[in-house]
Amino acid sequence: MIYILSDKKVNGATNLPTLQINFIKQNINFSFYDALIFTSKNALYALNDLYDDSWKTIPAYAIAPKTASIVEDFGGDLKFTGVTNHGDLFAKELIPLLQDKKVLYLRGSKVVSSLVETLNNNGIVCDETIVYESTCKLYKNKPLLKKYSIFIFSSPSTIECFLKNFKWDDSFKAISIGKTTAKYFPKYIKYVISDTTSLESCVKKALEF
């Protein structure tokens, strides 16, 4: 059995959400900024749900194709899609593109990259605003997990919240969506890193076992 620890559906996998996403309304004047930075689809869902359309006129820079496609789906002004798919490396991709600009990074309450610091240290004024938060979903009636199941972890929070609900069995296998998430596994969990940072790639890797 292959489990994705979110509600994102991918053929060949079963959903076992471990996170709850709560959107946060902030007082943002988008006209102050020359560009918007997105590293998460949830930030875009928060904007689409709680904010007016003024953000759609500001050039958007997305970390990966999946995030970029949501910018376009919502009518945003997509200017750049990252190639590396990792927060710290994405920041380096942005440095030559955003010189002397004032930009806003729209993010969740927890981040694991130094994107803002990197940009501010390289001639770019980068503000950050939290527009969503992730909390652990706690199961009252926990599903029985089959031995030899494969679990796909898409963020450090999915690791934390999974282990709040379930005990890791030695027969289980773990797949990390990327290198940053992989750093947060406890030592007793052996993992494999997906070839690219998408859930589809994670499922493809799981099917190789």
N, C-alpha and C positions, 0 to 999 in steps of 0.2 A: 504494500500500500504506500502510495506517495502522497504526502500531505503538504499543502501550502498553508503557511500560518497567517493567512489573510483571507479577505473575501474576494480577491481577484481570481477569476475562473480561468483555468488553463486546461486544455484537453489532456487527459491522462493523469490528472491529480485531483485529490479531494481537498476541500477547503476546511481548515480548522483555525478560524480567526482567534488570535491571541491579543489583539489590540482593539481599543475603541478610540475613534478620532473625534475630537470636539473642536469645532471652529470657534475662533475668537475674533470679535469685531473690534478693530482699532480705529483711531482717528488718523487717517492717512491722507495727506494732500499729494496725490500722485504727480501733480504739475511741477512739484519741486525737483523731480528726478529726470535724468536723461535716459535711464535704462532700468529695467527690472530684471532680477536674477531669480531663477527657479531651479531648485534641485529636487523638488518633490511634487508629485501630482496633487497631494493633499492641499498644498498652498494654493494651487489653482482652483480646486474645488471650493475652498474657503472664499476666495475672491468672487467666484461665480455665484456663490450662495448668499453672501452677506454684504457685498459691496456694489457700488454702481459701476457703470461701464467705463469710467474715466481711465482705468488702468489699461484698457485695451488699445489706447492711442500711444502708449509708451513702448518703445522698442524692448522686446523680451529676449533674454538669453537663457536657454534651457540646457540642462546638464546632459540630456540623453534624448534619443528619438521619441521614446514613449511620452516623456514630459513635453517635448516640443509639439507632438501631435495634439495634445490636449490644449496647448496655447492656441493652436490653429482652430481646433474644434470650437473653442469659446470665442473666436473672433479676435484674438490678440494679434499683436504686430511682431511676429517671430523674426528675429534678426540673425540668430546664431544658435546652432546646436552643437554641444560638446562632442568630442570624439573619444576622450579617455574614459568618460562615465564615472570618474572618481572625484570627490569633492576637492581635494587639494590640487590634483592635476588640472581639474576644470578651472580653478582659480588662475593657474599659470596660462591656460589658454586665453583667459579673458584679459589679461594684463595689456597686451598690445591693442586690443579692441576697444578698451574703455578708458584709455589715457585721458586725464584732465576732465573726466565726467563725474557727475554726482549720481550714484546708483543706489538702489534699494534692494536688499536681499530679503525676500519673503520666505519665512521658514517656520519650522515647528519649534516646540519648546526645548527639544534636545537636538544638538548637532554634534557631530564627531569630527568635522573637518575644521581647518583654520582658514577658510575661504575669506572671511571678512578681514582678518588680520593681514593676510597675504595681499589683498587688494589695497588696503589702506597703507601698507608699507611700500607700495609701488606706484604712487602717484595718482591713485584713484580714491575719491571720497565715497566710502561705502557705508551706508546705514543698514541696520537690520531691524525687522519687525516680526514678532511672533504672531502668526495668524491661525495656528492650530496647535493642539497638544494631543499627545498620545498617552493613553492610560491603559493599564492591563485589564483585559477582560478576564474575570474570574468565574470559572465553571462551578456551579453547584452540583450538577449531575455530570460528572466527567465521563466522556466517552472512553471505552476500553480500546487502548491502542495495541494493535497486533505486533507481535515480535517481528523483527526484520523490516519494520517500516522505515521509510526514508522521509526525512523532514527538511523542508526548504525554508531557510532563515533569510529574510530580506532586509533586516536591520538589527542593530544591537538590542533594540527594544523587544523584538520578537524572541530573542534568546532569553532575555530577562523574564518576559511574561510567560513563555512556555514553561520555564523551570519553576515558576510560581504555581503552576497548575499540575504539572506532571513530573514524575520521576524518570530520569534517563535510564534506559535499559541498554546493556552492553551490545545487544543485537541490533539496536537502531543505527542508522546512518544519517549523517548531517551534510547538507549542501549549503554553502554560503553564497549569497548573490554577488559578493565582492570581497576584496581584501580588507576593507575597513571593518565590515561586519565580522569577519573571521577573527579579528583581534580580540573579540569579546567572548569567545567561547571559553568555558572553564577547561582546565587542562585534561579532564577526563573525557571530553568529547572530541573524538577524531572527526575531521571534516574534510570535504573536498570543495574547492572554489569553482564556481561556474565559469564557463569560457567567456561569457559576456554578462553584463549586469541587467539581465531581464529574467522574469520568471519563466518565460518560455525556454530560455537557455538552461535554466536550473532543472526544469522537468526533463529536458533532453538529456542532461547529464545524469539525472536519476535513472532514466531508462537504460542507461549503459551498464548499470550494476547487474 
